[in-house]
Amino acid sequence: MFNYIYVSLNKTIIMDILQEASVFEKAKMSHMTTSDRVNASREAKRLVLAINEIYKKTKDGTLMDVMKRLTVKKKRIDIRLKGRPDSGI
């Protein structure tokens, strides 16, 4: 019985995290303040790490795809935060 409760709780947690990831992916990232970008970058990192913990146990390929999409979005935010490297001229 406890195993069933544990599994059902895990499914709800997984669904919640995936839903948060979906909302984050669809969110507009234009016209953000620096503070908003920092918060978005931290949120992306939190989601990727949470999904990664689930992926380690399940090895589900769709989770890997979600992590890749979130990582791409996080990299774009980080580039905007740190600025593009100079060309060296």
JOHULIN-V355543 format. One line per field, one symbol per residue. phi: phi as a letter, one per 40 degrees, with the letter a starting at -180 (. if undefined). A space follows every 50 residues. Layout:
phi->???
This chain:
phi->.cccccccccccccccccccccccccccbcfccccccccccccccccccc cccccdcbfcccccccccccccccccccccccgccccgc
